[in-house]
Amino acid sequence: MLITRIERFLRETGMPWTKFGRLATRDPRFVQDLRNGRIPRAATATNVEHFMNIYREDCRAH
């Protein structure tokens, strides 16, 4: 489930959920909405996964 992967990402990075939403989807309430049952479109889920992968790669490179 996407929210499970996002929650793991937030724990690993220490990123606030509002910042994640702004950076990944331009919606600071995105994570809270998912926690409350929102189901993202497939394209949005793909973009969020891509954001998390790129962010992790950038962190490893530094």
N, C-alpha and C positions, 0 to 999 in steps of 0.2 A: 504494500500500500504506500502511496506517495507520502502521506503525512508521517508514516513511520520512518521513512528514509530522511525526510526533512528534519524530524526531531533528532535523529541520530547525528545528522550533519550539524545541527545547532549545538548539540552537546560537544561534539568533536572540535568545533571551531570557536565556541564561545560567542558566536554571533547572536545579537538580539533578534527575536522573531520579526520585529518591525523592520529592521534593517534588511533582513533576508527578503522580506516581501518587496521592499522598495527596489532592491538590486535585481532580484530574479524576475519580478512581474510588474514593477512600477505600482504596486498596490501594498501599502504598509499593513493592511488588514488581511492579506492573503492567508497567512498561517492561521490566524485566529478563525477565519472563515472555514478553513479546512477542519480545524478542531471542532467546529460547530456543525460539521456535516456537509459542507460545500464539496461538490464533485467538479474538479476542473475539466475543461475540454482536453482532448488528447494532445492537441498541439501545445497547450499550456503546460501540461505534465512533461512533455518532451523538452520544452524550453527550460523548465525548472531543473530537470535531470542534467541537462547540458550545463546549466549555470553551476550546479554543484560539482560536476566533474572538472570543469575549467578552473573553478576556485581552488579545488584540492590540488590540481596540477600546479597552479601558480604558487600555492603555499609550499609545496615540496621543492620547487625550483629555487626558493629564496632561503 
